[in-house]
Structure formats: C-alpha cells, structure tokens
Amino acid sequence: MSITHSIVSVLNLKDPHLHFSEDCVSSQSIRGVDSLVFSGSLSYDPPSSCPLCGSSNPGSAIIKHGTKSSLITLPSVSRRPAYLRLKKQRFLCKHCGHTFTASTSIVLPHCFISNNTRLSIALDAKMKTSEKDIAFRHSVSHATVNSLLQQLYQDFKVQRNFLPPHLCFDEFRSVKGVDASMSFLFLNAESGQILNILPDRRMPALIRYFMSYSRKAREAVKTVCMDMYSPYFSVVHHCFPHAKIILDRFHIVQLLSRALNKTRVNFMNQSKPHYNKLKRYWKLLLKFEDDLNDQDFKKWVCFPSLMREID
Ligand SMILES: [Zn+2]
C-alpha cells in the first residue's frame, strides 16, 4: 500500500488527484498550537476546456503554470489539531491569458476549512453543545461555526406536498429572539419525529404556515393530538378538513385536578371547622379510590379517633 493511499484512507479524503510523499507528516506550531501537518499536492492533466473563457483545449491551449499552497483545516487526529498543507496545481489558458487553480472535492473553492471538518461541525451541532465548544474542538473560529450552521439551516427545505396522517401539536418556550412568547412544534405521532419548529404559535401564523402545504397533503391528515389551547382548534378546522382532534390525556387529567383543587379551596374557605383537614390532606382527595388504604387504623392530625385512610 502506497503512502498516499494510507494517508488518504486515514484522513478520509476522497480525491484521486492527491499525492503524498514519504515524509509528509510533521509537527508544527499553527497559531501557537502544536498541530499535525500533512503536506501533499494536488495535480492533474490540464482540463479539456477553460472554465473562464470556455474555449476548448486544442493544441494544448491550457498548460500547467506553477502551484499555489494553502493550509486547510482537517478534523483533529488523536485529539491533535490537524492541517493539510496542499500545493494545488495552477493552470494558464493561453487563449484568454487567465490562470486558475485545480479544483478538489475535499474543500470548497476559496475556502480553507475541509468539507470533512464542515460535516463534523454539522454532526456536532446535533448534540447539546455550544457553538463555542464546537469551534474549539475543530480549531476554527466561533464565527465560522455560526455561519456554517446558518448555511445549513438555509438548505433545510420543508416538503410541502406531504404530511403524515397523525400529527401532534405542542408549544414550548424557545429563545428570546422570537417575537411570540411561545414557539410551536409539530411532529409525526407515529414515529415521534419532529417535522418543524415555528417561532410563533398564534393562529394567523399557523394558518399561514399550514396553508402553504398542498390541499392533498392537508386532506391526508386524519388525527391531530394536542392540548386545549383554543387557537389550535380553529387551525385544525381551517387547515385539515378530514382531521379529528384528540385531546391529550395529560391535559384532561390536569384540568380535572385543577378544578377539584379549586372546589376544595372554595369549600375550605366557607367551612372553618374543616379548613385544616382539607388543607393538610389535599393529596388524599386526589388519590384513586382503589389505592386508598382500608386496613390500617392510625392517628391522624385534626381527627380525634383512630381511622383508616379510606375513612
Ligand atoms: Zn481561457
């Protein structure tokens, strides 16, 4: 196995035009940090046409014309920052007089951060970690991580012609930057996959959003599981003509226990002799009847005689 093949395999660089020599790995200080530097070259035969003037290459109008060196950030190797010092082939078009550099799949044109590093940053961003930490781990600046994530968000395209048959709606408090107090999220009830997060949970914004889906997609929605936030009802009726609304069990229980507590407090305030009893044993009133103890007699504060829980 040649040294080029070994290096390319270790660094996962998928470009057949890279070449590495025997002594290509060295330890160097880059921006004051001890780093691994891989020195390589990128060269191939002159392309068949000039990318600038478009003229084809009859009679070798495009020739090799020196090299240009650049330092490309790679994902770290054994927790050491790693760089590729790449000597790229330059070409000269005799037809238009312009020069251009050999292109490679390992880094974008005019960029010094390898595509592997960009991918690694994107994968790290899936975890609960700060942009600053990601930047530190990849030896890049905070601004680089931030702009890369912004670019990735731009690429996120929502499919407007499909919605799963069973949806769940909910809201949560997201970031300070959004206008509304609560953000909205909805997911596929069967897979649990989050389909999208919207910065505003108010009715006009939701209707505007869901109406951007095709009619066929909206008609395919059979059920929507949600809480009792009233604008959601209007949104479902307006946007999903065939959908049934399912109220979340948790919210029904929450509503019932709130109502029961409110009644208890009202009763407490009207009846002074029972005030302490109802205040102290509020949990017993919420307990399921079959779970109450009907065996053991014991002493209870506020009650004169021995009693069981059920009494
Ligand atoms: Zn040209």
Residues whose N, C-alpha, C, O or C-beta is under 5 A from the ligand:
A	BS01	ZN	C50 L52 C53 G54 C93 H95 C96
